[in-house]
């Protein structure tokens, strides 16, 4: 099959021919039609994700058609149009049986613990538990755009922060996952304040439903600006970059009893930030929540939000590229120059 092979970190991917993936006994093989390019892929390309062993095929935000099923796969059929969450639980351990597949101890992570979807075909294990059949009205582009960024944002805003209509939500970082959080917050009826340093991204955040936008380079104190806009602080705040400064801003912008949700992946020195415990968490009685991925059984609620017309994924689309252009997008991500959701056309 044709695939984009990661052989050296921080170097262009090698577009080459590799062996087709092996069919898991409990899984499926999917012919990839469309795949998103996510900042999590960029982290792997930079060499900061310890799950990746080279040579490796990245990619995890896919939509396609099942072309083979394993003998232990009972509920997914050939020719089903499908996607899958990036984090897939085994389906049988106590954690999975409780519905929390994203924290399974034996999880499979597409494009990280196993080869991913920057290829003609991708193998998906644990299929009965994790593979998601796509509604007929949901096209492949939207399904791929949901990827991990929109599903992660949905879990953060709806499931973890439990943002309600009439509340205020701050979103720090307007890359793919941040823009998705903006759109989902607006879809559930929240007042959304989007923060970034790129005016083009902030303009897209307005299109996605942000009530207010803040360029962090143009204000002296981001938390104070958010507290002024909200009359005392945001009810919930999402950090979508994994950077210490924006993490601190997220905590400090919150109202009393506010909820911070961490969806940006903090690496290196950002993995162990100092927390202003007394000033924020203790006195204001804040909640600090983590969120990573979305279990397959929750995709239907996201599909319903799209079907209702309240969430328009197309407004978040950025560039359409070929597989050969993925490395160019990674280099743009080095400087946060990527805008919107980038999709790789049929591979």
KOLNU-625194 format. One record per residue (C-alpha): x negated, z negated, y negated. Coordinates in pm, 1 decimal, always signed. Layout:
N
<<X; Z; Y>>
...
***
This chain:
347
<<+0.0; +0.0; +0.0>>
<<-98.0; +37.2; -364.6>>
<<-191.5; -295.4; -522.0>>
<<-370.6; -457.0; -815.7>>
<<-652.7; -658.7; -662.3>>
<<-817.2; -954.4; -835.5>>
<<-1179.9; -949.3; -721.4>>
<<-1357.7; -1111.1; -1018.8>>
<<-1204.2; -1359.0; -1260.7>>
<<-1161.2; -1241.6; -1618.4>>
<<-1241.5; -883.3; -1519.2>>
<<-1008.0; -581.1; -1487.6>>
<<-795.3; -573.6; -1174.8>>
<<-888.7; -310.2; -917.8>>
<<-599.6; -69.7; -855.7>>
<<-658.7; +21.8; -495.1>>
<<-505.1; +68.8; -150.5>>
<<-479.0; -235.8; +74.1>>
<<-313.4; -314.6; +406.2>>
<<+61.1; -374.9; +395.4>>
<<+156.4; -745.7; +410.5>>
<<+232.7; -904.6; +745.7>>
<<+595.1; -992.8; +814.8>>
<<+651.8; -1371.5; +842.6>>
<<+868.4; -1468.7; +1138.8>>
<<+1103.7; -1655.1; +902.2>>
<<+1060.4; -1413.8; +614.0>>
<<+1107.5; -1065.7; +476.2>>
<<+909.6; -777.5; +332.1>>
<<+1034.9; -657.1; -5.1>>
<<+970.0; -316.8; -161.0>>
<<+888.9; -408.3; -520.6>>
<<+1083.3; -209.1; -780.6>>
<<+996.6; -403.5; -1097.8>>
<<+761.9; -695.3; -1167.3>>
<<+708.4; -906.5; -1476.0>>
<<+369.2; -1007.8; -1614.1>>
<<+363.2; -1382.3; -1676.2>>
<<+118.2; -1618.8; -1844.5>>
<<+90.2; -1797.0; -1509.4>>
<<-58.9; -1471.6; -1376.2>>
<<-301.5; -1480.5; -1668.7>>
<<-405.9; -1836.4; -1578.9>>
<<-485.7; -1715.2; -1226.7>>
<<-678.0; -1415.9; -1362.3>>
<<-884.7; -1648.2; -1584.5>>
<<-984.5; -1852.2; -1278.9>>
<<-816.7; -2176.3; -1383.8>>
<<-568.2; -2198.7; -1095.2>>
<<-727.0; -2358.4; -786.1>>
<<-459.5; -2211.8; -556.3>>
<<-608.6; -1861.9; -576.4>>
<<-868.0; -1737.8; -328.9>>
<<-1020.1; -1395.8; -394.8>>
<<-962.4; -1115.4; -322.8>>
<<-608.0; -1169.9; -437.1>>
<<-296.5; -982.1; -549.5>>
<<-118.5; -1163.0; -838.8>>
<<+242.2; -1121.3; -948.9>>
<<+552.4; -1328.5; -884.1>>
<<+836.2; -1206.9; -1107.9>>
<<+979.4; -932.4; -891.9>>
<<+1297.8; -753.9; -800.7>>
<<+1323.6; -517.1; -507.7>>
<<+1481.6; -420.9; -178.5>>
<<+1430.9; -581.3; +162.7>>
<<+1270.4; -334.9; +406.0>>
<<+1197.9; -568.3; +700.8>>
<<+1318.4; -906.0; +826.8>>
<<+1151.6; -1148.9; +1066.3>>
<<+1314.3; -1261.6; +1392.6>>
<<+1385.2; -1610.5; +1255.0>>
<<+1545.0; -1481.5; +934.7>>
<<+1922.9; -1501.5; +979.6>>
<<+2088.2; -1456.5; +639.4>>
<<+1891.8; -1184.4; +458.9>>
<<+1936.8; -822.5; +563.7>>
<<+1753.2; -493.9; +526.8>>
<<+1860.7; -309.9; +209.2>>
<<+1959.3; -632.9; +28.9>>
<<+1855.8; -626.6; -337.3>>
<<+1669.6; -951.4; -394.1>>
<<+1438.1; -1170.2; -592.6>>
<<+1289.4; -1512.5; -517.0>>
<<+1166.6; -1817.6; -707.4>>
<<+792.8; -1841.3; -756.5>>
<<+786.5; -2185.1; -588.8>>
<<+946.4; -2181.2; -245.6>>
<<+1008.8; -2492.5; -39.0>>
<<+1001.4; -2499.9; +338.5>>
<<+1373.4; -2580.2; +351.2>>
<<+1345.8; -2841.6; +625.2>>
<<+1159.6; -3144.9; +485.5>>
<<+1349.6; -3437.9; +326.1>>
<<+1259.6; -3317.5; -25.3>>
<<+1399.8; -2970.7; +40.8>>
<<+1709.7; -3104.1; +212.3>>
<<+1774.8; -3305.4; -103.8>>
<<+1773.1; -2977.1; -298.0>>
<<+1434.9; -3025.1; -467.3>>
<<+1250.0; -2722.5; -329.5>>
<<+1007.0; -2693.9; -620.1>>
<<+828.7; -3017.0; -520.9>>
<<+806.7; -2946.2; -147.4>>
<<+474.8; -3067.3; -2.0>>
<<+430.7; -2743.1; +194.9>>
<<+554.0; -2504.1; -73.2>>
<<+458.4; -2137.4; -81.7>>
<<+385.2; -2002.4; -429.6>>
<<+418.2; -1625.1; -453.2>>
<<+114.4; -1469.6; -618.4>>
<<-87.3; -1790.6; -586.6>>
<<-98.8; -1945.2; -238.6>>
<<-17.2; -1599.1; -101.8>>
<<-50.8; -1242.1; -221.9>>
<<+199.5; -1143.5; -484.8>>
<<+404.6; -858.9; -623.0>>
<<+155.9; -651.3; -824.5>>
<<+186.8; -422.3; -523.8>>
<<+424.6; -186.8; -348.1>>
<<+532.2; -458.9; -105.2>>
<<+538.7; -838.7; -100.9>>
<<+592.0; -1076.8; +191.7>>
<<+833.3; -1364.8; +131.1>>
<<+839.2; -1654.3; +382.7>>
<<+1112.0; -1918.6; +418.2>>
<<+1354.4; -1637.7; +335.5>>
<<+1685.3; -1797.6; +431.3>>
<<+1615.4; -2089.1; +199.0>>
<<+1454.3; -1903.5; -90.2>>
<<+1537.8; -1533.1; -111.5>>
<<+1813.0; -1472.5; -368.0>>
<<+2052.2; -1181.2; -330.2>>
<<+2116.9; -1009.0; -662.7>>
<<+2470.3; -955.8; -794.5>>
<<+2562.6; -585.0; -809.5>>
<<+2599.6; -596.4; -1187.8>>
<<+2250.8; -744.4; -1240.5>>
<<+1992.3; -467.3; -1264.0>>
<<+1635.0; -491.6; -1140.3>>
<<+1484.4; -514.2; -1489.1>>
<<+1688.6; -822.4; -1576.3>>
<<+1623.3; -978.5; -1235.2>>
<<+1246.9; -934.1; -1278.6>>
<<+1265.2; -1060.8; -1636.7>>
<<+1423.6; -1380.9; -1508.3>>
<<+1104.5; -1427.7; -1311.3>>
<<+957.2; -1772.5; -1330.5>>
<<+969.4; -1793.6; -1708.8>>
<<+1348.1; -1771.2; -1753.3>>
<<+1426.4; -1969.9; -1440.5>>
<<+1173.5; -2234.0; -1546.8>>
<<+1325.9; -2242.2; -1895.1>>
<<+1675.7; -2275.5; -1746.5>>
<<+1565.8; -2570.4; -1533.0>>
<<+1399.4; -2732.0; -1835.9>>
<<+1682.9; -2686.3; -2085.4>>
<<+1989.7; -2719.4; -1861.1>>
<<+1882.3; -2930.6; -1563.6>>
<<+1607.4; -3156.3; -1698.1>>
<<+1682.0; -3198.9; -2070.5>>
<<+2056.1; -3148.9; -2011.5>>
<<+2097.2; -2994.9; -2356.0>>
<<+2458.7; -2986.1; -2469.0>>
<<+2650.0; -2787.3; -2730.5>>
<<+2597.1; -2936.1; -3074.4>>
<<+2257.6; -3085.7; -2994.0>>
<<+1927.3; -2970.9; -3142.5>>
<<+1645.2; -2822.9; -2936.0>>
<<+1289.2; -2757.5; -3052.6>>
<<+1080.5; -2500.6; -2864.8>>
<<+704.3; -2506.1; -2916.5>>
<<+552.3; -2168.4; -2824.8>>
<<+741.9; -1839.7; -2816.7>>
<<+582.1; -1655.3; -2530.9>>
<<+801.3; -1544.7; -2242.5>>
<<+903.1; -1890.9; -2123.2>>
<<+946.8; -2022.3; -2476.9>>
<<+1165.6; -1728.6; -2580.4>>
<<+1371.3; -1783.2; -2267.3>>
<<+1415.6; -2149.3; -2363.5>>
<<+1527.5; -2040.3; -2709.9>>
<<+1783.0; -1796.9; -2565.4>>
<<+1915.5; -2046.6; -2311.1>>
<<+1938.3; -2323.0; -2570.6>>
<<+2138.9; -2093.2; -2797.0>>
<<+2354.8; -1984.2; -2501.2>>
<<+2460.5; -2343.0; -2428.4>>
<<+2547.4; -2400.3; -2794.5>>
<<+2244.1; -2590.1; -2924.5>>
<<+2083.7; -2556.0; -3266.1>>
<<+1739.8; -2416.8; -3179.2>>
<<+1419.6; -2452.3; -3381.6>>
<<+1143.3; -2218.0; -3261.0>>
<<+776.1; -2283.6; -3342.2>>
<<+484.1; -2041.6; -3307.7>>
<<+191.7; -1901.5; -3507.2>>
<<+289.3; -1535.3; -3461.3>>
<<+557.4; -1402.8; -3697.2>>
<<+644.7; -1117.4; -3462.2>>
<<+723.4; -1368.8; -3188.4>>
<<+922.4; -1579.5; -3433.3>>
<<+1126.4; -1275.5; -3532.0>>
<<+1204.5; -1218.5; -3164.2>>
<<+1301.2; -1586.5; -3138.9>>
<<+1555.1; -1529.1; -3417.7>>
<<+1694.5; -1235.6; -3221.4>>
<<+1715.5; -1460.3; -2916.4>>
<<+1926.4; -1713.5; -3106.6>>
<<+1693.6; -1948.5; -3293.8>>
<<+1868.8; -2105.0; -3592.9>>
<<+1538.5; -2190.3; -3760.0>>
<<+1180.4; -2071.6; -3708.1>>
<<+857.5; -2241.5; -3813.3>>
<<+517.2; -2079.0; -3837.7>>
<<+286.3; -2370.0; -3753.1>>
<<+10.5; -2215.3; -3966.1>>
<<+230.6; -2225.7; -4275.0>>
<<+341.7; -2590.2; -4272.5>>
<<+133.1; -2905.4; -4303.7>>
<<+326.4; -3111.3; -4049.1>>
<<+538.4; -2940.0; -3780.1>>
<<+712.4; -3258.8; -3655.6>>
<<+812.6; -3356.3; -4009.2>>
<<+948.1; -3006.1; -4072.4>>
<<+1161.2; -3030.2; -3757.0>>
<<+1285.9; -3378.9; -3844.7>>
<<+1384.6; -3251.4; -4189.3>>
<<+1573.9; -2954.4; -4041.5>>
<<+1758.7; -3170.6; -3789.7>>
<<+1827.6; -3473.1; -4006.6>>
<<+1612.0; -3713.7; -3810.5>>
<<+1464.8; -3529.6; -3514.5>>
<<+1549.3; -3295.0; -3230.1>>
<<+1753.9; -3424.5; -2939.0>>
<<+1532.0; -3232.8; -2696.8>>
<<+1202.0; -3050.6; -2722.1>>
<<+1028.2; -2805.8; -2489.4>>
<<+651.2; -2755.3; -2488.7>>
<<+585.9; -2402.9; -2359.7>>
<<+210.9; -2359.4; -2411.3>>
<<+32.0; -2640.1; -2228.6>>
<<-173.7; -2729.5; -2537.3>>
<<-243.8; -3083.7; -2656.5>>
<<-151.8; -3018.2; -3020.9>>
<<+188.7; -2872.8; -2937.1>>
<<+249.8; -3150.7; -2682.9>>
<<+190.5; -3408.1; -2958.9>>
<<+412.8; -3212.1; -3197.8>>
<<+687.3; -3201.6; -2935.9>>
<<+686.4; -3579.5; -2892.1>>
<<+668.9; -3652.5; -3263.8>>
<<+951.9; -3416.2; -3357.7>>
<<+1207.1; -3595.4; -3140.1>>
<<+1493.8; -3817.2; -3251.1>>
<<+1546.6; -4159.3; -3096.2>>
<<+1631.2; -4127.4; -2725.5>>
<<+1499.6; -3769.3; -2740.6>>
<<+1385.5; -3577.0; -2432.1>>
<<+1052.5; -3396.8; -2410.6>>
<<+1019.1; -3138.1; -2132.0>>
<<+677.0; -3004.9; -2033.8>>
<<+687.6; -2647.9; -1901.8>>
<<+359.5; -2514.0; -2041.0>>
<<+84.7; -2559.0; -1781.0>>
<<-187.1; -2786.0; -1925.9>>
<<-535.3; -2706.5; -1799.5>>
<<-891.8; -2827.1; -1861.8>>
<<-904.4; -3070.1; -2153.2>>
<<-530.3; -3026.1; -2214.8>>
<<-445.2; -3174.4; -1874.0>>
<<-511.4; -3534.3; -1986.3>>
<<-391.8; -3571.0; -2347.3>>
<<-367.6; -3898.5; -2531.2>>
<<-4.0; -4003.1; -2563.0>>
<<+113.7; -4173.6; -2885.8>>
<<+286.0; -4432.1; -2670.1>>
<<+374.8; -4701.5; -2923.3>>
<<+474.3; -4474.0; -3211.5>>
<<+692.1; -4236.9; -3012.2>>
<<+776.1; -4324.2; -2653.3>>
<<+810.2; -4700.8; -2698.0>>
<<+970.7; -4741.5; -3040.1>>
<<+1189.4; -4431.8; -3020.9>>
<<+1260.6; -4477.3; -2647.7>>
<<+1178.9; -4120.3; -2555.5>>
<<+1191.2; -3955.0; -2214.3>>
<<+898.6; -3740.0; -2095.9>>
<<+1002.6; -3493.5; -1827.0>>
<<+817.4; -3231.8; -1627.0>>
<<+972.7; -2905.7; -1510.2>>
<<+819.8; -2638.3; -1288.6>>
<<+1024.9; -2353.2; -1147.6>>
<<+1386.3; -2340.4; -1032.0>>
<<+1518.1; -2382.2; -679.6>>
<<+1692.2; -2079.0; -530.9>>
<<+2030.7; -2248.7; -506.4>>
<<+2041.4; -2284.6; -887.5>>
<<+1997.8; -1912.5; -957.8>>
<<+2374.1; -1858.9; -935.1>>
<<+2430.3; -2079.2; -1241.8>>
<<+2181.4; -1866.4; -1436.5>>
<<+2350.8; -1548.1; -1313.4>>
<<+2683.9; -1689.7; -1435.5>>
<<+2538.5; -1751.6; -1782.3>>
<<+2423.8; -1389.2; -1797.7>>
<<+2756.3; -1257.1; -1667.1>>
<<+2940.4; -1456.1; -1935.0>>
<<+2761.8; -1255.1; -2204.6>>
<<+2609.0; -1566.0; -2363.6>>
<<+2257.7; -1484.7; -2238.6>>
<<+2124.4; -1136.2; -2311.5>>
<<+1795.2; -1084.0; -2132.6>>
<<+1736.1; -732.8; -2267.9>>
<<+1674.2; -873.3; -2616.5>>
<<+1362.7; -1045.4; -2480.5>>
<<+1208.1; -731.9; -2329.2>>
<<+871.4; -625.9; -2464.3>>
<<+656.4; -346.3; -2326.2>>
<<+703.7; -142.7; -2009.5>>
<<+373.4; -65.0; -1843.7>>
<<+221.2; +84.1; -1532.3>>
<<+29.8; -117.6; -1275.4>>
<<-291.5; +25.6; -1418.3>>
<<-218.0; -138.3; -1755.8>>
<<-179.0; -498.4; -1634.6>>
<<-538.2; -591.2; -1722.4>>
<<-479.3; -475.3; -2081.4>>
<<-189.6; -722.1; -2107.9>>
<<-409.0; -1003.0; -1975.3>>
<<-668.1; -933.2; -2244.6>>
<<-390.5; -944.5; -2506.3>>
<<-281.0; -1280.6; -2367.5>>
<<-629.5; -1414.2; -2442.0>>
<<-528.4; -1413.4; -2810.3>>
<<-151.5; -1460.4; -2764.6>>
<<-97.7; -1102.2; -2881.3>>
<<+162.2; -1023.7; -2613.0>>
<<+516.8; -1019.4; -2747.9>>
<<+829.5; -1042.3; -2535.4>>
<<+859.7; -995.6; -2160.2>>
<<+631.9; -725.3; -2018.6>>
<<+764.7; -537.2; -1716.5>>
<<+572.6; -320.9; -1470.9>>
<<+777.5; -13.5; -1380.1>>
<<+839.6; +86.4; -1019.5>>
<<+511.4; +50.3; -836.7>>
***
